[in-house]
Amino acid sequence: MLEGKKIILGVTGGIAAYKMTSLTRLLVKEGASVQIIMSPEAVQFVSPLVLSTLSNNQVLIHLHENNQWNNHIELATWADLMIIAPATANTLAKAAHGLSDSLLLATFLSKKSNIMFVPAMDEDMWLNPITQKNIDILTSLDHDILPVGEGFLASGIEGKGRMLEPEEIVLYVKENYGRTKSMSGKKILITAGPTQESIDPVRFISNHSSGKMGIALAETCYENGAEVQLILGPTHLKPIYKGIEVVSVATAEEMKVACDIYFNEVNIIFMAAAVADYKPMTRSSQKIKKIEEELELTLCKNEDILKGLGLKKKEGQVLIGFALESENEIENALAKLKSKNLDFIVLNSLKDEGAGFGYDTNQVTLINKKGDKFQSDLLSKKDIANFILSHLFS
Ligand code: CTP
């Protein structure tokens, strides 16, 4: 997701510097070009040779090296983003007061925007009002200061001041600096996961949906710059990005209410949830005791949420349904496309190995209103989301 992004990773002299090997690998894996600048102290904590190998670039440390001037202005202009991690109390203080006694700080001072500090220090240093004042100064200048974690610190005590883990830093970079604009301005409503229909206070009817496909769609739309509203049935999963708004629901009725609230203001609707078709006619207020040899449950139909949305769809809105079929797949999917007034339907066949509920992979046939069919390979759910989006906008 960071393909083509040019990132300077400024490493300063704290024990957490050793984690920059992982951070570098993760950034490179995401497609970023990484140029590492170390403070002279940082080389005590992590090897420049390892970092230059992992970043595929020579690590820069001093303003002058091998009789050559490292041009901090050119470096600052080159970079889309500068991450300073770990950012020690000393570095934060120097940065806040404009000191430039190293290549790293000179580059920071030459860079006008997109600067991210990832602090790491002992709790006493972190809580010291001087450090907090320095952070206030840097924040007021629109620099991005990531929070610190709490836990075991290098000094042996437990407390605040731990650097965020490399995975958390990369996620922050992706969410705040990596989103593309191909879907910006678009508002998307996505439903995902199962619904649960209560029998009594401890039991329910549901299905095996994990919500993975809908969550993958939500994340992909969000990565492409869209505003995403996710209505999520009961699942232990959630989207990785904080900026995706999630409304948690349990029953089909709750899902319908949530859909109705957002429907009018969105451009595209993906109904990926596996809504329970039936619910118990009555819900026992007390736990049903196992007295009888047989127990009969009478079920009644849940309202078809998607059909309701299809009826009130406005000009310009795009409605996409999902169909899970075990036989006569195309025929059934086409019937649903028509009867629910959809623009597209994503067909999942239970006959396809490795596709459907719970899997990390999926295989689909996307069908449009004209009946054109687009068949995917067996791909990760993230790639299926990209496959669907690419055909939606082609
Ligand atoms: N759907 C819905 N509300 C329901 C049932 C289904 O909004 N009460 C939506 C699903 O989210 C999906 C589409 O309708 O996008 C098709 O769901 P599916 O379960 O494949 O088909 P059904 O319409 O329920 O019909 P059947 O179970 O008979 O195949």
Boltz pocket constraint, residues with backbone or C-beta under 6 A from the ligand:
constraints:
  - pocket:
      binder: B
      contacts: [[A, 252], [A, 271], [A, 272], [A, 273], [A, 274], [A, 275], [A, 276], [A, 277], [A, 302], [A, 303], [A, 304], [A, 305], [A, 306], [A, 307], [A, 320], [A, 321], [A, 322], [A, 323], [A, 324], [A, 325], [A, 336]]
      max_distance: 6.0
